[in-house]
Amino acid sequence: MKENDIKAFAAQGAKSIKTEANLDAFRQMLTKATVEAALNAELEDHLEKQEADPDSRGDSRNGYSPILAGCACRPSS
Protein backbone atom coordinates (compact mmCIF):
# COMPACT_ATOMS: atom_id res chain seq x y z
CA MET A 1 0.00 0.00 0.00
CA LYS A 2 1.33 3.40 -0.89
CA GLU A 3 1.80 6.13 1.71
CA ASN A 4 -0.80 8.33 0.03
CA ASP A 5 -3.35 5.49 0.19
CA ILE A 6 -2.66 5.05 3.90
CA LYS A 7 -3.05 8.77 4.55
CA ALA A 8 -6.35 8.83 2.62
CA PHE A 9 -7.61 5.84 4.59
CA ALA A 10 -6.64 7.48 7.88
CA ALA A 11 -8.33 10.73 6.87
CA GLN A 12 -11.52 8.87 6.00
CA GLY A 13 -11.46 7.01 9.31
CA ALA A 14 -10.74 10.17 11.27
CA LYS A 15 -14.00 11.74 10.09
CA SER A 16 -16.00 9.44 12.36
CA ILE A 17 -13.72 9.82 15.40
CA LYS A 18 -15.33 12.23 17.86
CA THR A 19 -14.34 10.80 21.24
CA GLU A 20 -11.48 8.91 22.81
CA ALA A 21 -13.66 5.78 22.77
CA ASN A 22 -14.12 6.17 18.99
CA LEU A 23 -10.36 6.51 18.60
CA ASP A 24 -9.75 3.41 20.70
CA ALA A 25 -12.31 1.39 18.73
CA PHE A 26 -10.77 2.54 15.43
CA ARG A 27 -7.28 1.64 16.67
CA GLN A 28 -8.41 -1.82 17.76
CA MET A 29 -10.14 -2.46 14.43
CA LEU A 30 -7.10 -1.28 12.48
CA THR A 31 -4.71 -3.38 14.59
CA LYS A 32 -6.89 -6.48 14.20
CA ALA A 33 -7.14 -6.03 10.42
CA THR A 34 -3.37 -5.50 10.12
CA VAL A 35 -2.46 -8.54 12.22
CA GLU A 36 -4.96 -10.76 10.39
CA ALA A 37 -3.61 -9.63 7.01
CA ALA A 38 -0.03 -10.32 8.10
CA LEU A 39 -0.90 -13.77 9.45
CA ASN A 40 -2.83 -14.68 6.30
CA ALA A 41 0.08 -13.57 4.12
CA GLU A 42 2.49 -15.65 6.20
CA LEU A 43 0.21 -18.69 6.01
CA GLU A 44 -0.18 -18.34 2.23
CA ASP A 45 3.59 -18.06 1.84
CA HIS A 46 4.10 -21.17 3.95
CA LEU A 47 1.50 -23.17 2.00
CA GLU A 48 2.97 -22.07 -1.35
CA LYS A 49 6.43 -23.26 -0.27
CA GLN A 50 4.95 -26.55 0.89
CA GLU A 51 3.17 -27.05 -2.46
CA ALA A 52 6.33 -26.18 -4.40
CA ASP A 53 8.33 -28.87 -2.57
CA PRO A 54 6.02 -31.84 -1.88
CA ASP A 55 9.00 -34.06 -0.98
CA SER A 56 10.02 -31.82 1.91
CA ARG A 57 9.88 -33.51 5.27
CA GLY A 58 7.24 -32.26 7.66
CA ASP A 59 9.61 -32.51 10.61
CA SER A 60 12.52 -30.54 9.17
CA ARG A 61 11.77 -27.34 11.09
CA ASN A 62 12.57 -28.76 14.51
CA GLY A 63 15.50 -30.86 13.32
CA TYR A 64 13.95 -34.20 14.27
CA SER A 65 14.34 -37.14 11.95
CA PRO A 66 13.52 -40.78 12.62
CA ILE A 67 16.27 -43.36 12.99
CA LEU A 68 16.37 -45.58 9.94
CA ALA A 69 16.59 -49.33 10.57
CA GLY A 70 19.64 -50.93 9.04
CA CYS A 71 21.48 -47.66 8.46
CA ALA A 72 25.23 -47.89 7.96
CA CYS A 73 25.87 -45.78 11.05
CA ARG A 74 24.91 -48.53 13.51
CA PRO A 75 25.57 -52.25 13.36
CA SER A 76 22.64 -54.55 12.77
CA SER A 77 21.97 -57.27 15.33
C-alpha positions in Angstrom: 0.0 0.0 0.0 1.3 3.4 -0.9 1.8 6.1 1.7 -0.8 8.3 0.0 -3.3 5.5 0.2 -2.7 5.1 3.9 -3.1 8.8 4.5 -6.3 8.8 2.6 -7.6 5.8 4.6 -6.6 7.5 7.9 -8.3 10.7 6.9 -11.5 8.9 6.0 -11.5 7.0 9.3 -10.7 10.2 11.3 -14.0 11.7 10.1 -16.0 9.4 12.4 -13.7 9.8 15.4 -15.3 12.2 17.9 -14.3 10.8 21.2 -11.5 8.9 22.8 -13.7 5.8 22.8 -14.1 6.2 19.0 -10.4 6.5 18.6 -9.7 3.4 20.7 -12.3 1.4 18.7 -10.8 2.5 15.4 -7.3 1.6 16.7 -8.4 -1.8 17.8 -10.1 -2.5 14.4 -7.1 -1.3 12.5 -4.7 -3.4 14.6 -6.9 -6.5 14.2 -7.1 -6.0 10.4 -3.4 -5.5 10.1 -2.5 -8.5 12.2 -5.0 -10.8 10.4 -3.6 -9.6 7.0 0.0 -10.3 8.1 -0.9 -13.8 9.4 -2.8 -14.7 6.3 0.1 -13.6 4.1 2.5 -15.7 6.2 0.2 -18.7 6.0 -0.2 -18.3 2.2 3.6 -18.1 1.8 4.1 -21.2 4.0 1.5 -23.2 2.0 3.0 -22.1 -1.3 6.4 -23.3 -0.3 4.9 -26.5 0.9 3.2 -27.1 -2.5 6.3 -26.2 -4.4 8.3 -28.9 -2.6 6.0 -31.8 -1.9 9.0 -34.1 -1.0 10.0 -31.8 1.9 9.9 -33.5 5.3 7.2 -32.3 7.7 9.6 -32.5 10.6 12.5 -30.5 9.2 11.8 -27.3 11.1 12.6 -28.8 14.5 15.5 -30.9 13.3 13.9 -34.2 14.3 14.3 -37.1 11.9 13.5 -40.8 12.6 16.3 -43.4 13.0 16.4 -45.6 9.9 16.6 -49.3 10.6 19.6 -50.9 9.0 21.5 -47.7 8.5 25.2 -47.9 8.0 25.9 -45.8 11.0 24.9 -48.5 13.5 25.6 -52.3 13.4 22.6 -54.6 12.8 22.0 -57.3 15.3 
